[in-house]
């Protein structure tokens, strides 16, 4: 029985898969070697006589003379016309990786973030209006009832501010109109206070300030750079453009202006410039791990261009041993061989130690501290004026 098969490969298949550090971070080479290892296993299982045909690109080997394609590929119209998928051999993630420093400045004014500016202006206007209403009602009540309590605009301004902050001093009211005004205002303040605290809490616990989507990256001033090892993926449209035109149209204008860089330039640009690198993550992780500090690693962000691209082992439509190929690949998966061949990818992820990374600084509470200090300065000036008034006229202002 003739067990000869013809295998198309982009790179020379060899047994030094994990020892060949010159190419191991090239995604095309790495994926091709995984296919070579699987074919080598099938060769030992079924005693195939394998003839390797070295091709210069992915599309060169797509013809009727090839039995198996060593390079795993994604499904596309060009390959599906002449070949059938055998089995998924790996899941591939690639996209943009960029450094986005964490700025505490986004929290400097987070006390005002729960409400928009028009809402704050409405609250200020309501406070002045209610203070004026309380003052008028208090003066009318004092006029008709002849009470001895204080009736000043400043006192009721403090009452309105205390209502917003849910710290209200006792108020003696006789007229039902005044009681109704106080009750409705304090109920209104409770609703405002509840909305403010809930919105503030949601703002603090959410990480919207650090979330970056593909649209945000397109509209930003980040320069797109592409790792040289991604050239084959970039120029073979059926690999990741096909069927995802809506996704790639968003970023395509910037991709057309992108430049290809080597690994050293890519790492340098990520550290010193506002650059977004298009690459598969596994290829750049080792270089970034060596070049970046822990703080810089924690500032890295990833945006998957296509999450978990499935790569299939393909055989020609007329391949007579296709059933053996499918069964052998499934047996290799059940035995854990496929996981062994691709497990090195999962061990290369960057580790970021965020414990104690962001320390609370005085700048984060600068705004309320500034207001508090200003209020105490004003209070101290008022106190000195009151003491001067008392020494000059021998009476305390407001109460005597």
N, C-alpha and C positions, 0 to 999 in steps of 0.2 A: 504494500500500500504506500502510495506517495504521500509523505507527511511534510513536504516542503511548503513553506509559507514565505511570503514576501512582506517585510515590515518597513514602513516608511518612518524615518526618524530625522529630526532636525540636527541632532548632535550625535556624535559617535557614542554608541552605547558601551559602557564599561562597568566594571564592578567596584570602582572607587567612588561610590555615591557620596558617602559621608566624609571621605577624606579629601575630596576635590574642593578645597576652599576657594579656588580661583573663580569658580562659576556658581557656587552653591546659593548665592544671593541674587542670581539672575533668575527671574520667575520662569522664563521659557525653558531654560536649561533644567531647572529643578523639576518642573512638571514633566518634561520629556524623560528625565531619568526615572521618575516614578513609573511612567509607562514602560520603560525598558525593563525595570525590575519586575513588573507584573508579567511581561512577556517572557522573561527569563524563568519565572516560576512556572508558567504554563508550559514552557518548553520542557522543563524537567518532569512535569506531570504527564505529558502526552508524547514525549519523545519527538517533538517537532524538529525539523531541520530548517533553521531560520536563515534567511538571506536579508540583510539589512541594506536598504537603499537610502543614502544620505540625500536629503532634500535641502534646498536653500531657503525655503519659506514654507509657511503653513499650507498655502494653496497649491504648491508644486506637486505635492503627493496625492492630491485629490484626483484620481483617475482609476480606470478599471484594472490596472496592472498591480495594484496594491491590495494585499489581503487584510493587513492590520495597520493601523496608524498608531505609532508609539506615543506620539504627542497627544495627551488628552485635550479635547476641544469642547467648546460649548456648542449647543445645537444652533444651526443656522441653515438657511436655504441652500447654500453652496455645498456644504458637506452632506446634508440630508438627501440630496439628489443622487449621490453615488455611494453612500455608506449608511449603516445602521448603528445606533448606539448600543453598546454592550452593557455597560454598567457605569454608575457614577463612581469615580475613583478618588475625587477630592472636591472639596468646597473651597473656593478661592475668594478672598476679600481684598479689594483694592479701592482706593479713593484718594481723597486729599488729606494730608496731614500738615498742620501748621501750628505755629506757636502764638498763643494769645495770652499775653501777660495779664495777671489778675490785678485789677486796679480797685483800690478801696474808694476811689473818688466817686464811684457809682452809688455809694452808701452815705456820702456826706450829707445829702439832703433827703434821706429816706423818710424823715419825719413828715415831710410834706407830700410824699408820693402816693399815699392812699387816696387823695382827692386831686382832681385837676384844678388848674388855676381859676376857672369860672366858679367852681364849687366853693373854693376858699373865699373868693370875693363875695359870694352870696352869704356865706357864714359871717363874714365881717360886717356886711351891711345889716344882716338880721340881728347881730349883737348890738349894734348902735341903735337900731330901731326899737328893740325890746328894752334896752336901757332907758331910752327916752320915754317909752310907754310906762315902765315901772316908776320912773321919776314923777311923771304927771299923776299917775294913780296914787302914789304915796303922798304927794303934795295935797291932792284933793281930800284924801282921807284925813291927813293931819289938820287940814283946814276945818273940816266939818266935825271931827271927833275931838280935836284938840289934844292929840297924843304928844308925848315928849320924845319919841324916838327920832333918830337922825334922818334927815331927808336931804341927801345930796346926790348929784349926778355921779360922782366918783364912786360912791358906795354901791350904787346899783350897776355900775360898770363892772365892779369886782364881782357882784352877784352873777351877772351874765357870764363872765369868764369862768367863774366857779361852776356854773351849770354845765358848760361845755366840758370841763375837766372832771365832773361828777364829785366836786367838793364844794358844797353849798353850806353857808352859815345859816343859823336859824333866822326865820323871817316871821314877824308878827303881822298878820293881816286880819282886818276886821270886815271890810267890805267883801262881798262875794265876787264882785268884779275883779278885785285885786287877787283874790285867791284863785279864781279861774285863770287869770293871766299867768300867775306863777306855776300853777299845775300844768297847763298846756305847754309852757316853755320848758319846764324841767322834763316833761315827757318827750318833747321834741329833742332836747339835749341828750337824753338817754339813747334815742334811736341813732342820732348822729355819732355818739360815742361808740355804740356797738358797731356801726358800719366802719368807723375809723379803725378800731382795734382789730376787727376781723380782716380788713383789707391790709393793714400793716403786717399782721401775722402772715398772711398769704404771700405778701411781698418778701418777707424775710426768709421764709422757708422754701420759696421757689428759687430756681436758679436760671430764671429767664435771661438775666444779664449775661450769662456765659453760654447760652445756647446759640449755636450758629448753624443755620441751615444752608442748603446749596444756593438758594436765592440770595441769602445774606452775603455769602462769599462772592457771588457774581456781582453784586452791587457795591462791594467794598473795594478798597484800594489795594488789596492783596495782589501781588504778581503771581501768575501761575507758572510753575516750572515743572518739567516732566523728567523723571529719571531715565537715563539712556537705555537701561535694560527694559523699559516699557515700550520701546519703539515698535516692536513686533505687534504688541497688543494694540497700540494706537493706530497703526497703519492698516491693520486687518479689521475692517469695519464689522464684519460679521461676528467677530468675537464678542463685542460688547455694545456696538451701536444698534445692531439689528433688533427690532422690536422694542426699542427704548428711545425712540426719536423725541418724545415729549420731554424725557429726562435730560437728554444730552443737548437739546436745543437751548436749554436754559444756560448752560455753561459753554456751549460751542464757541461763541464769539471770543471769549477769553482763551479757550483752548487753541484757537487758530493763531493767536498772538503769543502762545507759550514758547519757551525755549527749552531745549534738551540740555541737561547738565549731568556731570558725573557725580559720584557719591560724595566726594569731598566738597564740591561746590554746593551741592544740595544741603549738606549739614551746615555749612557756613552761612548760606542764605537763610536757613530756618532760624539760626541763632541771631543774626545781625540785621536781617531785613524783614519786611512784611511780605513773606513769600508763602505760598501754598504749594506743597509738593504733591504731584500726582504719581503714585507708586503703589505697589502692593506693600502692605505694612511689614510683612516678614522680612523683606529685603532691606529695609532701612532701620529696623529695630536695633540690630547689633551696632551699627555705626552711631546711632543716636545714643545708645547706652554708654558708649565709650566717650562721646564728645560732650554730652549735656550733664549738668548737675541735677540733683534731685528736684530743686525748685523749677528748673527749666523743663524737666520731664513732666512735672505736674501741670505745666502751662500748655502742654500739647493737646490739640483737639483733632479729632478724626471725623471726616464726613464720607461715608460710603457712597461711591458713585453708583455701584450696584452691589447690594449686600449678598454675600454667599453665592457667587457665580458657580454653577455646577459644571464640572469638567468631566466629560465622558470618554471612555475608551471606545473607539469606533473600529468597525470591520466593514469590509466591502459587502455589498448586497448579495454577491454571489459566492461568498466565502463558504466552503463546504464544511468547515469545522466550527461554524459559528455556535452551534449548540454546546460543543465542548468548551468553547471560549466563555460562554455565559456561565455554565455550571462551574468551571474552574475559577472564574472570578468571584462567584458567590461563595465557593468553598474557601478561597483566600480571605474573603471578608469575614466569614464566620470564624475562621481560625485566628483572626486578629492581625493578619499580615498587612492588610491595607492600612490599618491603624498604625502599625509599626512604621510603615513607610512614610506616613504623613504626620506622625506625632511630633517630629522636631519643630513643626510650625507652631504648635501650641505652647512650646517651652521658651519662645523667644520674646514674649510680650514684655513691655516695659512695666516696671513696678514703681508706683508713685506712693511715697509715704506721706500722706496728708495729715498725720497726727501732729498737732501743734504747728502746722505750717503757717496758718494765718493767725497772727497775734493781734488782739484788739489794741488799737493805737488811739492816742488822744485826738487824732484828726477825725475819727469816726463820731465823736461826741462834741466836736468843736462848735457846731451851730447852737445846740441847746445851752452849752456852757457859756457861749458868748451872750446869749439872751439873759441867762441867769445872772452873769456878772454885771451886765448893764442895768438890770433891775435893781440889784443891790447897791450899785453906785447911785442910782436915782433915789433909792430909799434913804441912803446915808445923807445925801444932800438935803432931802426933805426933813430929815431928823435934825440936822444942824439949823435949818431955817426955823423949825418949830422951837428949838431951844433959844435961839436968838429972839424970837417973838415973845417967848415966855419971860425972858430976862428984861426985855424992854417994857412990856405992858403988864407984867406980873399976872398974866392969865394964860392958860393953855388954849391954843386955837381949837376951834370946832366944839369943844365940850364946856367951856366956861364963858 
